[in-house]
Amino acid sequence: MPLSAKTVLVTGASRGLGLELIRQILALPKAPEVIIATCRNPSSAADLQALAKANPSVNVVKLDVEKDEDIVSAVKETKSILGDRGLNLLINNAGILLGGLEGSLAAQSREDLQRHFDVNCSGPIIVAQKFLPLLELAAAQNKSQPMSCNKAALVNVSTIMASQNLTYQHGIGTTYVYKCSKAAVTMATIMISRELKSAGILAFSLHPGWVRTEIGGDAAPLSTEESISDCLRVIAAQTEKNNGKLVDNTGAVLPF
């Protein structure tokens, strides 16, 4: 099934994977009628603003996932933009891995851990909570359709490093702050998927691959273009079968 959601919201859309998501969503054979591209500082998001200027369907909205007042304001603005339409697809992409953080237990600090949990786990949970009425509206407007990202769906961008099984077996990744916060949001996605299933809302976690971004670094094998091209195909293909699961950019279900 091709991705043909009429309304889409992406967090962390000013650079990296988020910006590439907006670019490639715009290029879909059946592009959304409304794209909400959120970021912390719209005034400094030159590339995103250029996309919005050239494409009337793109709406740049301020949203810092660490700030509840930003989330509430973004919901209000999104409602105004959507009118009587619901939100078909919410992609929680915003995330951080601050540089220079060592992987040893001795190097951990409460401040670093809390910051990463705030952005990578608490942020996506509260974003999902506040935007839920718009997802529910989309699901109700498409009640006869099976669960999919064209009907109503939440995608939380996670990582293979959030897999407890793979970490235990193979020692994938060493950064406490990133692995622990992403494992937490992956667990939250499982819980959300079970809670929202009766409303017809699909929810799953997505590992975009190891990508050359600020987080992935220069040694990563995938470009942002390659990763997002794969990810959009995977997003489009998800059904109730993988509700709550962690899938990667090839469509494989990863152990959690």
C-alpha positions in Angstrom: 0.0 0.0 0.0 1.5 3.4 -1.0 1.7 6.1 1.6 -1.1 8.5 0.9 -1.9 10.1 4.3 -3.7 13.4 3.8 -2.3 15.1 6.9 1.2 14.5 8.4 3.1 16.0 11.2 6.9 15.5 11.7 8.8 16.7 14.8 12.4 17.8 14.6 12.0 18.8 11.0 14.7 21.5 10.6 17.6 19.2 9.8 18.8 15.6 9.3 16.2 12.9 9.1 13.4 15.2 9.9 14.1 17.6 7.1 14.6 14.8 4.6 11.3 13.3 5.7 9.6 16.6 4.6 11.5 16.6 1.3 10.6 13.1 0.4 7.0 13.3 1.7 6.5 16.2 -0.6 7.8 14.1 -3.5 5.3 11.2 -2.9 3.1 10.3 -5.8 0.1 11.3 -3.6 1.6 14.0 -1.4 -0.3 15.0 1.7 -2.7 17.9 1.6 -1.2 19.3 4.8 2.3 18.8 6.2 3.0 20.2 9.6 6.8 20.5 10.0 7.8 21.3 13.6 11.1 22.5 15.1 12.5 24.3 18.1 13.5 27.5 16.2 11.6 28.2 13.0 13.3 31.5 12.5 16.7 29.8 12.1 15.5 26.8 10.1 16.5 28.2 6.7 16.2 25.0 4.6 12.8 24.1 6.1 11.5 27.6 5.6 12.6 27.4 1.9 10.7 24.2 1.5 7.6 25.9 3.0 7.9 28.9 0.8 8.0 26.7 -2.3 5.3 24.4 -1.2 2.0 25.8 0.2 1.1 22.4 1.8 4.1 22.8 4.3 3.4 24.6 7.5 6.3 25.4 9.8 5.2 25.3 13.5 7.3 26.0 16.6 7.6 23.0 18.9 10.3 22.2 21.4 9.4 18.8 22.8 11.0 19.7 26.2 8.4 22.5 26.7 4.8 21.6 27.5 3.7 25.1 26.6 5.2 24.7 23.1 3.4 21.4 22.6 0.0 22.8 23.7 0.6 25.8 21.4 1.6 23.6 18.5 -1.6 21.5 18.9 -3.7 24.7 18.8 -2.0 25.9 15.7 -2.2 22.5 14.0 -6.0 22.4 14.7 -6.3 25.8 13.1 -4.4 24.6 10.0 -6.3 21.3 9.7 -9.8 22.7 10.1 -12.2 19.8 10.3 -9.6 17.2 9.3 -7.9 14.9 11.7 -4.2 14.0 11.8 -3.4 10.8 9.9 0.3 10.4 10.6 2.4 11.7 13.5 6.1 11.0 13.2 8.0 11.7 16.5 11.4 12.2 15.0 12.9 14.8 17.4 15.8 13.4 19.4 19.2 14.1 20.8 22.6 12.5 21.5 24.8 15.1 22.9 28.5 14.8 21.8 31.3 14.0 24.1 29.4 11.7 26.4 31.4 8.7 27.5 29.9 5.2 27.7 31.3 4.2 31.0 29.2 4.0 34.2 31.6 6.3 35.9 31.0 9.0 33.3 27.2 9.3 33.8 25.5 12.3 35.3 21.9 12.8 36.4 21.8 16.0 34.3 22.8 14.3 31.0 20.5 11.3 31.7 17.6 13.6 32.5 18.1 15.8 29.4 18.1 12.7 27.1 15.1 11.2 28.7 13.2 14.5 28.5 13.8 14.8 24.7 13.9 11.2 23.6 11.2 9.7 25.8 9.1 12.2 27.8 8.8 14.5 24.8 7.4 11.9 22.4 5.0 10.7 25.0 3.6 14.1 25.8 3.4 15.0 22.1 1.4 11.8 21.5 -0.8 12.6 24.4 -1.6 16.2 23.3 -2.1 15.4 19.6 -4.2 12.3 20.4 -7.6 14.0 19.8 -6.5 14.8 16.3 -5.3 11.2 15.7 -8.6 9.9 17.1 -10.5 12.3 14.8 -8.7 10.9 11.7 -9.3 7.3 12.8 -13.1 8.1 13.3 -13.2 9.8 9.9 -11.8 6.7 8.3 -13.5 4.1 10.5 -14.0 1.5 7.9 -10.3 1.4 6.9 -7.9 -1.1 8.4 -5.2 0.2 10.7 -2.5 1.9 8.7 -0.5 5.1 8.4 -3.0 6.4 5.9 -5.8 6.1 8.5 -4.3 7.2 11.8 -0.8 6.3 13.1 2.0 7.3 15.5 5.6 6.5 14.6 8.2 6.9 17.2 11.7 7.1 15.8 13.9 4.8 17.9 17.1 2.7 17.3 18.3 -0.8 17.1 20.4 0.1 20.2 17.1 0.2 22.1 16.9 -3.6 21.7 17.6 -5.2 25.1 18.0 -8.6 23.5 20.6 -7.4 20.9 22.5 -5.3 23.5 22.7 -8.3 25.9 23.8 -10.7 23.1 26.1 -8.5 21.1 26.8 -5.4 23.1 25.4 -3.0 20.5 26.3 0.6 21.4 27.8 1.9 24.6 26.1 5.3 25.3 24.0 5.0 28.4 22.0 8.2 27.8 20.9 7.4 24.3 20.3 3.6 24.6 18.3 4.0 27.9 16.2 6.9 26.7 15.4 5.2 23.4 14.6 1.9 25.1 12.2 3.8 27.3 10.3 5.4 24.3 10.2 2.0 22.6 8.5 0.5 25.7 6.2 3.5 25.8 5.2 2.8 22.1 4.3 -0.8 23.1 2.0 0.6 25.8 0.5 3.3 23.5 -0.2 0.7 20.8 -2.2 -1.5 23.2 -4.1 1.5 24.5 -5.0 3.0 21.2 -5.7 -0.2 19.2 -9.5 -0.1 20.0 -9.6 3.4 18.5 -8.1 2.1 15.3 -4.8 4.0 15.7 -1.6 2.2 14.7 1.6 2.8 16.7 5.1 1.4 16.2 8.8 2.3 16.7 11.1 2.8 13.7 14.9 2.2 13.5 16.0 4.3 10.5 19.3 2.5 10.1 22.7 3.8 10.9 22.7 7.2 9.1 25.2 10.0 8.4 23.6 12.6 10.7 24.9 14.6 13.7 23.9 11.6 15.8 25.0 8.8 13.5 28.4 10.4 12.6 30.4 10.3 9.4 31.2 6.6 9.5 27.6 5.6 9.1 26.8 3.6 5.9 23.5 5.3 5.0 22.8 8.8 3.7 19.7 10.6 4.9 18.2 10.2 1.5 18.7 6.4 1.4 17.4 6.0 5.0 14.3 8.1 4.5 13.5 6.5 1.1 13.6 3.1 2.9 11.7 4.4 5.9 8.8 5.8 3.9 8.3 2.4 2.2 8.4 0.7 5.6 5.9 3.2 7.1 3.5 2.7 4.2 3.6 -1.1 4.6 2.8 -1.3 8.3 -0.4 -2.9 9.4 -2.0 -4.1 12.6 0.4 -7.1 12.5 3.3 -4.9 13.6 1.3 -2.7 16.0 3.6 -1.9 18.9 6.7 -3.5 17.4 10.2 -2.1 16.6 10.8 -2.3 12.9 13.9 -1.2 10.9 14.4 0.5 7.6 14.3 -2.8 5.8 10.9 -3.7 7.3 12.4 -6.3 9.6 11.0 -6.6 13.1 13.7 -6.3 15.7 13.7 -8.1 19.0 13.0 -5.9 22.0 
